[in-house]
Amino acid sequence: MPNIRRKQHLGLIGMLLIAVSLAGLQLTAVTGRASPDTKNYLSYALSLSGESREEAGRQAIAYSCASGQHVSLSPVPWTNRKTVGESEEQCVRRLNDSVAYWSRHGNTSGMTAPFANQRFMAIFEARPGYPLFLVPFVAAFGITWGLWLAGLVIALAGSVCVLLTLRAAGASRRAGLAAQALYLALPTGTVAMNPLSDGLSLALGTAVVLGCVLLLRDRPRTDGESGTGGRTGAWAAAAGPRTGAALVAGGLVLMFFVRYSQAVLLAAALAGVLLLRAGWLRQKRRQFTPVLRAAGLCAGLTVCVYAGAHLLGWPMGEDSAQDLLTHHYQRPDLPNPWPEFFVQEGVFWSAWLRRQAASPILPVLLALSAWALLRRRSVVLPIALAAGAAGLLNQAGHPNLGQLYGFRLIVFLWLLPVLAIPLLLDRPSREPSPVPAQPEEVGGGQRDGTVAVAHQVREGA
């Protein structure tokens, strides 16, 4: 018992050390993270907190322009921040002129300040979840520290969900902690810390992934031999399908209000991959009903999320294509945007592949993930594949060359190495034979076959 408690404490200490390390490293860049879209979300949050639209816009401009003067000192390649291109005063003047121009040209309503035409700003009006999440942080700590703390909470929440996902699948403590560290060190952690809706959407996506694992997995052992001991492992072992269904449904519903397009793509990718998995299991004459039920749940949520966005009149796929091809609706719409859109797809992905060849960090990690797929059997792997597919689909919906060096639109693809590579730290599992073991002679007596099966499961854990 003392040894088990010591291991529990070690696991908790490991989680806390990773969290404290993240906070310490992120203190080197409390500001300097703002992107052009940050001011839109911030002005929305300030409007929700009671500021007038004009004052919310003024404060959002001040933060965005001040943030642009701080260049990242981090050598990590995916924490790329643009170098300063204009002074803070020039930035404030430019954005104030833009607000005045669009106010005179019809953008006089909404929660976000009129930084652009009303049709473009409607994209951010359709994402109220992230501004609402920011309100208590900004109200309690101010804009600069409030945005930083909100990002820290989002990053840590996603990392803990990743850890629990592997623990729920029966992976060892070291594999779970490795996944948490990878999540925070790779672009998933960078995107989570940036003041944009993508980080909160990613954190909710990890909760959905955890829910899918709880729906599909076999209950792991909760003793020290299986590696699922400890408080996190105990919760992962105790949680059942109802908890999993609640996480899947709740996560996707919340994602609907944060970034509904990503919610649709994640739910659809999970439904497709799980449906294929159920078909493969049925062909192998193995139990496929739980997988089919999970696929049905994700498919139903896909329909609900898409229908909800349509009923609310939020921008849909054709609006996104017109946004890309008309430079944020500043040129007339194309009668049929799709031929030109697919041309842009080819241009983007050819440039993206050249970029990966020049800096092959992601290809190397994906190759290690493929190795894990081939060498390990885990319920996590098909779900990780679906999450990665959702990232590719999201990027395909926005083939903007301006995002070629960014990671936020394709960030779900990075969940594949985060969830798969740590499994290589555990021994390959051996599935027990479905045929019951026969009683055997043991010193003149017999040993029941069920004991032998239990022994096989323990050895293969």
C-alpha positions as CSV (number, residue, x, y, z in Angstrom):
1,M,0.0,0.0,0.0
2,P,2.7,2.6,0.8
3,N,4.4,1.8,-2.5
4,I,1.1,2.4,-4.4
5,R,0.6,5.7,-2.6
6,R,4.1,6.7,-3.5
7,K,3.4,6.0,-7.2
8,Q,0.2,8.0,-6.9
9,H,2.2,10.9,-5.5
10,L,4.8,10.6,-8.2
11,G,2.1,10.8,-10.9
12,L,0.6,13.9,-9.4
13,I,4.0,15.5,-8.9
14,G,4.8,14.8,-12.6
15,M,1.6,16.6,-13.7
16,L,2.3,19.5,-11.4
17,L,5.9,19.8,-12.6
18,I,4.8,19.9,-16.2
19,A,2.2,22.5,-15.4
20,V,4.6,24.7,-13.5
21,S,7.2,24.4,-16.2
22,L,4.7,25.5,-18.8
23,A,3.7,28.5,-16.7
24,G,7.3,29.5,-16.1
25,L,8.2,29.3,-19.8
26,Q,5.1,31.2,-20.9
27,L,6.0,34.0,-18.5
28,T,8.7,35.0,-21.0
29,A,6.0,36.0,-23.4
30,V,3.0,37.4,-21.5
31,T,2.2,39.6,-24.5
32,G,3.3,39.6,-28.1
33,R,0.9,36.8,-29.1
34,A,-1.9,38.9,-30.7
35,S,-2.9,38.1,-34.3
36,P,-5.1,40.2,-36.5
37,D,-8.1,38.3,-35.3
38,T,-7.4,38.8,-31.6
39,K,-8.9,42.3,-31.5
40,N,-12.2,40.9,-32.8
41,Y,-12.5,38.4,-30.0
42,L,-11.3,40.9,-27.4
43,S,-13.7,43.6,-28.5
44,Y,-16.5,41.0,-28.3
45,A,-15.5,40.0,-24.8
46,L,-15.2,43.6,-23.6
47,S,-18.7,44.3,-25.1
48,L,-20.1,41.3,-23.1
49,S,-18.5,42.7,-20.0
50,G,-20.4,45.9,-20.3
51,E,-18.2,48.2,-22.3
52,S,-19.7,50.3,-25.1
53,R,-18.9,49.1,-28.7
54,E,-16.6,52.1,-29.2
55,E,-14.7,51.7,-26.0
56,A,-14.4,48.0,-26.5
57,G,-12.9,48.7,-30.0
58,R,-10.5,51.3,-28.5
59,Q,-9.1,49.0,-25.9
60,A,-8.8,46.1,-28.3
61,I,-6.8,48.3,-30.7
62,A,-4.6,49.5,-27.9
63,Y,-3.8,45.9,-26.8
64,S,-3.3,44.6,-30.3
65,C,-0.9,47.4,-31.4
66,A,1.1,47.2,-28.1
67,S,1.3,43.4,-28.5
68,G,2.7,43.8,-32.0
69,Q,5.8,45.6,-30.7
70,H,6.9,42.5,-28.7
71,V,8.9,40.1,-30.8
72,S,9.0,36.5,-29.5
73,L,12.4,35.5,-28.1
74,S,11.6,31.8,-28.3
75,P,13.8,29.6,-30.5
76,V,11.0,27.1,-31.0
77,P,10.1,27.1,-34.7
78,W,6.4,27.1,-34.3
79,T,6.2,30.0,-31.9
80,N,6.8,32.3,-34.9
81,R,5.6,35.8,-34.4
82,K,5.9,38.4,-37.1
83,T,8.6,41.1,-36.7
84,V,7.5,44.6,-36.0
85,G,6.4,46.2,-39.3
86,E,5.0,49.5,-38.0
87,S,5.2,51.6,-34.8
88,E,2.5,51.3,-32.2
89,E,1.3,54.8,-33.1
90,Q,1.0,53.9,-36.8
91,C,-0.9,50.7,-35.9
92,V,-3.4,52.6,-33.7
93,R,-3.9,55.2,-36.3
94,R,-4.5,52.6,-39.1
95,L,-7.0,50.6,-37.1
96,N,-8.9,53.7,-35.9
97,D,-9.1,54.9,-39.5
98,S,-10.5,51.5,-40.5
99,V,-13.1,51.6,-37.7
100,A,-14.2,55.0,-38.8
101,Y,-14.4,54.0,-42.4
102,W,-16.5,50.9,-41.8
103,S,-18.7,52.7,-39.3
104,R,-19.6,55.2,-42.1
105,H,-20.2,52.4,-44.5
106,G,-22.9,50.5,-42.7
107,N,-21.3,48.4,-39.9
108,T,-23.2,50.0,-37.0
109,S,-24.4,46.9,-35.1
110,G,-23.1,43.8,-33.4
111,M,-20.9,42.9,-30.5
112,T,-17.5,43.2,-32.2
113,A,-16.1,46.6,-33.1
114,P,-16.3,47.5,-36.8
115,F,-12.8,46.6,-37.9
116,A,-14.1,45.4,-41.3
117,N,-17.3,45.1,-43.3
118,Q,-20.3,43.6,-41.5
119,R,-20.3,40.4,-43.6
120,F,-16.8,39.6,-42.5
121,M,-17.4,40.5,-38.9
122,A,-20.4,38.1,-38.9
123,I,-17.8,35.3,-38.8
124,F,-16.7,36.4,-35.4
125,E,-20.3,37.2,-34.2
126,A,-21.0,33.5,-34.8
127,R,-18.3,32.4,-32.3
128,P,-19.5,33.8,-29.0
129,G,-18.1,30.9,-26.9
130,Y,-14.5,32.2,-26.7
131,P,-15.3,35.8,-25.9
132,L,-17.7,34.6,-23.2
133,F,-14.9,32.4,-21.8
134,L,-12.6,35.5,-21.7
135,V,-15.0,37.7,-19.8
136,P,-14.1,36.6,-16.2
137,F,-10.4,36.6,-16.9
138,V,-10.4,40.1,-18.4
139,A,-12.6,41.5,-15.7
140,A,-10.5,40.1,-12.9
141,F,-7.0,40.5,-14.2
142,G,-7.2,43.1,-17.0
143,I,-6.6,42.5,-20.7
144,T,-2.9,41.5,-20.8
145,W,-2.8,39.2,-17.8
146,G,-6.4,38.0,-18.4
147,L,-5.7,36.8,-21.9
148,W,-2.5,35.1,-20.7
149,L,-4.2,33.3,-17.8
150,A,-7.0,32.3,-20.1
151,G,-4.5,30.7,-22.5
152,L,-2.7,29.0,-19.7
153,V,-6.0,27.4,-18.4
154,I,-6.9,26.3,-21.9
155,A,-3.5,24.8,-22.5
156,L,-3.4,22.9,-19.2
157,A,-7.0,21.7,-19.6
158,G,-6.2,20.2,-23.0
159,S,-3.0,18.6,-21.8
160,V,-4.8,16.9,-18.8
161,C,-7.5,15.6,-21.2
162,V,-4.7,14.1,-23.4
163,L,-3.1,12.5,-20.3
164,L,-6.5,11.0,-19.2
165,T,-7.1,9.8,-22.7
166,L,-4.1,7.5,-22.7
167,R,-4.7,6.5,-19.1
168,A,-8.3,5.5,-19.9
169,A,-6.9,3.4,-22.7
170,G,-4.7,1.5,-20.3
171,A,-1.4,3.2,-21.1
172,S,1.2,3.6,-18.4
173,R,1.8,6.7,-16.3
174,R,4.9,7.5,-18.2
175,A,3.1,7.4,-21.5
176,G,0.4,9.7,-20.2
177,L,2.9,12.2,-18.8
178,A,4.8,12.1,-22.1
179,A,1.6,12.9,-24.0
180,Q,0.9,15.8,-21.7
181,A,4.4,17.1,-22.2
182,L,4.2,16.7,-26.0
183,Y,0.9,18.5,-26.2
184,L,2.4,21.5,-24.4
185,A,5.7,21.5,-26.4
186,L,4.3,21.0,-29.9
187,P,2.2,23.5,-31.8
188,T,-0.9,22.3,-29.9
189,G,0.5,24.1,-26.8
190,T,1.4,27.2,-28.8
191,V,-2.1,27.4,-30.4
192,A,-3.7,26.9,-27.0
193,M,-1.8,29.8,-25.5
194,N,-2.6,32.2,-28.4
195,P,-5.6,34.6,-27.8
196,L,-7.8,33.0,-30.4
197,S,-10.7,30.6,-30.5
198,D,-8.6,27.8,-31.9
199,G,-7.1,27.0,-28.6
200,L,-10.4,26.6,-26.7
201,S,-11.7,24.6,-29.7
202,L,-8.7,22.3,-29.4
203,A,-9.1,21.8,-25.7
204,L,-12.8,20.9,-26.2
205,G,-11.7,18.5,-29.0
206,T,-9.4,16.7,-26.5
207,A,-12.4,16.2,-24.2
208,V,-14.4,14.7,-27.1
209,V,-11.4,12.4,-27.9
210,L,-11.4,11.3,-24.2
211,G,-15.1,10.7,-24.4
212,C,-14.7,8.5,-27.4
213,V,-12.0,6.4,-25.7
214,L,-14.3,5.9,-22.7
215,L,-17.1,4.8,-25.0
216,L,-14.9,2.2,-26.8
217,R,-12.3,0.9,-24.3
218,D,-12.3,-2.2,-22.2
219,R,-12.1,-1.4,-18.5
220,P,-8.4,-1.5,-17.6
221,R,-7.0,-2.9,-14.3
222,T,-6.6,-0.5,-11.5
223,D,-3.7,-2.1,-9.7
224,G,-0.1,-1.3,-9.8
225,E,0.7,-4.0,-12.3
226,S,-1.4,-2.6,-15.1
227,G,0.0,0.9,-14.8
228,T,-3.3,2.5,-14.4
229,G,-3.0,3.1,-10.6
230,G,-3.0,6.6,-9.2
231,R,-5.8,9.2,-9.0
232,T,-5.9,10.0,-12.7
233,G,-5.7,6.3,-13.5
234,A,-8.4,5.5,-11.0
235,W,-10.7,8.0,-12.5
236,A,-10.0,6.8,-16.0
237,A,-10.7,3.2,-14.8
238,A,-13.9,4.1,-13.1
239,A,-15.4,6.3,-15.8
240,G,-17.8,4.4,-18.0
241,P,-19.7,4.8,-21.3
242,R,-22.2,7.3,-19.8
243,T,-19.3,9.6,-18.9
244,G,-17.9,9.1,-22.4
245,A,-21.2,10.0,-24.1
246,A,-21.5,13.1,-21.9
247,L,-18.0,14.2,-22.8
248,V,-18.6,13.7,-26.6
249,A,-21.9,15.4,-26.7
250,G,-21.0,18.2,-24.2
251,G,-17.6,18.8,-25.9
252,L,-19.2,19.1,-29.4
253,V,-22.0,21.3,-28.2
254,L,-19.6,23.7,-26.6
255,M,-17.4,23.6,-29.7
256,F,-20.5,24.7,-31.6
257,F,-20.4,28.0,-29.8
258,V,-16.6,28.4,-30.0
259,R,-15.9,27.3,-33.6
260,Y,-18.8,25.4,-35.1
261,S,-17.0,24.6,-38.4
262,Q,-14.3,22.6,-36.5
263,A,-17.0,20.9,-34.4
264,V,-18.7,19.7,-37.6
265,L,-15.5,18.4,-39.1
266,L,-14.4,16.6,-35.9
267,A,-17.8,15.0,-35.4
268,A,-17.9,13.9,-39.1
269,A,-14.3,12.5,-39.0
270,L,-15.0,10.6,-35.9
271,A,-18.2,9.2,-37.3
272,G,-16.5,8.1,-40.6
273,V,-13.5,6.5,-38.9
274,L,-15.5,4.7,-36.3
275,L,-18.0,3.4,-38.9
276,L,-15.0,2.0,-40.9
277,R,-13.7,0.5,-37.7
278,A,-17.1,-1.1,-36.9
279,G,-17.2,-2.6,-40.4
280,W,-13.7,-4.0,-40.0
281,L,-14.5,-5.6,-36.7
282,R,-17.7,-7.1,-38.0
283,Q,-15.8,-8.6,-40.9
284,K,-13.3,-10.1,-38.4
285,R,-16.3,-11.4,-36.4
286,R,-15.4,-9.4,-33.4
287,Q,-17.6,-7.2,-31.1
288,F,-18.5,-4.1,-33.0
289,T,-21.6,-2.8,-31.4
290,P,-20.0,-0.2,-29.0
291,V,-18.0,1.2,-32.0
292,L,-21.1,1.4,-34.1
293,R,-23.0,3.2,-31.3
294,A,-20.2,5.7,-30.9
295,A,-20.2,6.3,-34.7
296,G,-24.0,6.8,-34.6
297,L,-23.6,9.3,-31.8
298,C,-21.0,11.3,-33.7
299,A,-23.0,11.2,-36.9
300,G,-26.1,12.5,-35.1
301,L,-24.1,15.3,-33.5
302,T,-22.7,16.2,-36.9
303,V,-26.2,16.7,-38.3
304,C,-27.2,18.7,-35.2
305,V,-24.3,21.0,-35.3
306,Y,-24.6,21.7,-39.0
307,A,-28.4,22.2,-38.8
308,G,-28.0,24.5,-35.8
309,A,-25.5,26.7,-37.7
310,H,-27.8,26.8,-40.7
311,L,-30.9,27.7,-38.6
312,L,-29.0,30.5,-36.9
313,G,-27.9,31.9,-40.3
314,W,-24.2,31.6,-39.5
315,P,-21.7,31.7,-42.4
316,M,-21.4,28.4,-44.1
317,G,-19.0,26.7,-46.6
318,E,-19.8,28.9,-49.6
319,D,-19.4,32.0,-47.5
320,S,-15.9,30.8,-46.5
321,A,-15.0,30.2,-50.1
322,Q,-16.2,33.7,-51.1
323,D,-14.3,35.2,-48.1
324,L,-11.0,33.7,-49.5
325,L,-11.6,34.6,-53.1
326,T,-12.9,38.1,-52.6
327,H,-10.4,39.2,-50.0
328,H,-12.8,39.3,-47.1
329,Y,-15.8,40.3,-49.2
330,Q,-14.1,43.5,-50.4
331,R,-14.7,42.4,-54.1
332,P,-17.9,41.2,-55.7
333,D,-18.9,37.6,-55.1
334,L,-18.0,35.0,-57.7
335,P,-21.1,33.4,-59.4
336,N,-19.6,30.0,-58.9
337,P,-16.6,30.1,-56.5
338,W,-15.8,26.4,-56.5
339,P,-13.6,26.0,-59.6
340,E,-11.3,28.9,-58.4
341,F,-11.5,27.5,-54.9
342,F,-10.2,24.1,-56.0
343,V,-7.4,25.8,-57.9
344,Q,-6.4,27.5,-54.7
345,E,-6.5,24.1,-53.0
346,G,-3.9,22.7,-55.4
347,V,-1.7,25.8,-55.0
348,F,-1.8,25.7,-51.2
349,W,-1.1,22.0,-50.8
350,S,1.8,21.9,-53.3
351,A,3.3,24.8,-51.3
352,W,2.5,23.1,-48.0
353,L,4.3,19.9,-49.1
354,R,7.4,21.9,-50.2
355,R,7.3,23.5,-46.8
356,Q,7.2,20.1,-45.0
357,A,10.1,18.9,-47.1
358,A,12.2,21.9,-46.1
359,S,11.3,21.6,-42.4
360,P,10.3,17.9,-41.9
361,I,9.4,18.1,-38.2
362,L,5.8,17.1,-38.8
363,P,6.6,14.3,-41.3
364,V,9.0,12.8,-38.9
365,L,6.4,12.8,-36.1
366,L,3.8,11.4,-38.4
367,A,6.2,8.6,-39.4
368,L,6.7,7.8,-35.7
369,S,2.9,7.8,-35.3
370,A,2.6,5.4,-38.2
371,W,5.1,3.1,-36.4
372,A,3.0,3.3,-33.3
373,L,-0.1,2.4,-35.3
374,L,1.6,-0.7,-36.7
375,R,3.3,-1.9,-33.4
376,R,0.6,-1.1,-30.8
377,R,-3.0,-2.1,-30.4
378,S,-4.9,0.7,-28.6
379,V,-8.4,2.1,-28.8
380,V,-6.7,5.6,-28.9
381,L,-5.3,5.1,-32.4
382,P,-8.4,5.2,-34.6
383,I,-9.7,8.1,-32.6
384,A,-6.3,9.9,-33.0
385,L,-6.5,9.2,-36.8
386,A,-10.0,10.8,-36.9
387,A,-8.7,13.9,-35.0
388,G,-5.8,14.2,-37.4
389,A,-8.3,14.0,-40.4
390,A,-10.4,16.7,-38.8
391,G,-7.3,19.0,-38.9
392,L,-6.6,18.2,-42.5
393,L,-10.2,18.9,-43.4
394,N,-10.2,22.2,-41.6
395,Q,-7.1,23.4,-43.4
396,A,-8.6,22.2,-46.7
397,G,-11.5,24.4,-46.0
398,H,-9.2,27.4,-45.8
399,P,-6.5,27.0,-48.5
400,N,-5.0,30.5,-47.7
401,L,-1.3,30.9,-48.5
402,G,-1.2,33.4,-45.6
403,Q,-1.6,30.4,-43.3
404,L,1.2,28.4,-44.9
405,Y,3.6,29.0,-42.0
406,G,0.9,28.8,-39.3
407,F,-0.4,25.9,-37.4
408,R,-3.7,26.9,-35.9
409,L,-6.0,25.8,-38.8
410,I,-4.4,22.4,-39.1
411,V,-3.6,22.0,-35.3
412,F,-5.8,18.9,-34.9
413,L,-3.4,17.0,-37.1
414,W,-0.8,17.4,-34.4
415,L,-3.0,15.4,-32.0
416,L,-2.0,12.3,-33.9
417,P,1.6,12.3,-32.8
418,V,0.6,13.6,-29.3
419,L,-1.6,10.6,-28.7
420,A,0.3,7.9,-30.7
421,I,4.0,8.4,-30.1
422,P,3.8,8.0,-26.2
423,L,2.3,4.5,-26.7
424,L,5.8,3.4,-27.9
425,L,7.0,3.8,-24.4
426,D,4.8,0.9,-23.3
427,R,5.4,-2.8,-24.1
428,P,3.3,-4.1,-27.0
429,S,0.1,-5.6,-25.7
430,R,-1.0,-9.1,-26.6
431,E,-4.8,-9.6,-26.9
432,P,-6.0,-12.6,-24.9
433,S,-7.3,-15.5,-26.9
434,P,-11.1,-15.6,-27.2
435,V,-11.0,-19.3,-26.7
436,P,-11.2,-20.2,-22.9
437,A,-8.2,-21.9,-21.6
438,Q,-8.6,-25.6,-20.8
439,P,-8.1,-26.9,-17.3
440,E,-4.6,-28.3,-16.8
441,E,-3.0,-30.7,-14.3
442,V,-1.1,-28.9,-11.5
443,G,0.5,-31.3,-9.0
444,G,-2.2,-34.0,-9.2
445,G,-5.1,-31.5,-9.3
446,Q,-6.6,-29.1,-11.7
447,R,-6.4,-25.3,-12.2
448,D,-9.4,-23.7,-13.6
449,G,-9.0,-22.2,-17.1
450,T,-10.3,-18.8,-16.2
451,V,-7.3,-18.2,-13.9
452,A,-5.0,-18.8,-16.8
453,V,-6.9,-16.3,-19.0
454,A,-6.7,-13.7,-16.2
455,H,-3.0,-14.4,-15.9
456,Q,-2.5,-13.9,-19.7
457,V,-4.3,-10.6,-19.6
458,R,-2.1,-9.4,-16.7
459,E,1.0,-10.4,-18.6
460,G,-0.1,-8.6,-21.7
461,A,-1.1,-5.4,-20.0
